[in-house]
Amino acid sequence: MQDQTPEFTFDGAALRASVQGGRGNWNLRLKARAEDGTLFQQRVIVRHPS
C-alpha cells in the first residue's frame, strides 16, 4: 500500500477521513497547524490482526 494523504472533513463533532488499509502494522503520522501557526505532530502505531 502506498502513502496516502486523507481529506479531512468536519462532521459537526470531529474531523474525519477515510483511508485504505490492510493487514499488518501501520504508522499513522499526523501533522496539523493551528490558525496561530502552532504545529501539532503525532505518530500512532496501528496494528491490524493478520
C-alpha positions in Angstrom: 0.0 0.0 0.0 1.3 3.4 -0.9 1.3 6.6 1.2 -2.0 8.4 1.5 -3.0 11.9 2.2 -6.5 11.8 3.5 -9.0 14.6 3.0 -10.4 15.6 6.4 -13.9 17.0 6.8 -15.7 18.3 10.0 -18.9 16.4 10.6 -20.1 18.8 13.3 -18.4 16.9 16.1 -15.0 15.7 14.8 -12.6 15.8 11.9 -12.9 12.5 9.9 -11.2 11.0 6.9 -11.3 7.6 5.2 -8.2 5.7 4.4 -7.5 2.3 2.8 -5.6 -0.1 5.0 -4.7 -3.7 5.1 -3.2 -6.3 7.4 0.0 -5.7 9.3 1.5 -2.8 11.2 0.9 0.8 10.1 2.5 4.1 11.1 0.0 7.0 11.1 1.9 10.3 11.1 -0.3 13.3 11.8 0.6 16.9 11.2 -1.8 19.8 11.8 -1.2 23.5 12.1 -3.4 25.8 14.1 -4.5 29.2 12.9 -1.8 30.9 15.0 0.9 28.7 13.3 1.4 26.2 16.2 2.4 22.8 14.8 1.0 19.6 16.2 2.7 16.3 15.3 1.9 12.8 16.4 2.8 9.3 15.3 0.3 6.5 16.0 1.1 2.8 15.5 -1.9 0.9 14.2 -1.8 -2.9 14.4 -4.3 -4.9 12.2 -4.5 -8.6 13.1 -3.2 -11.0 10.4 
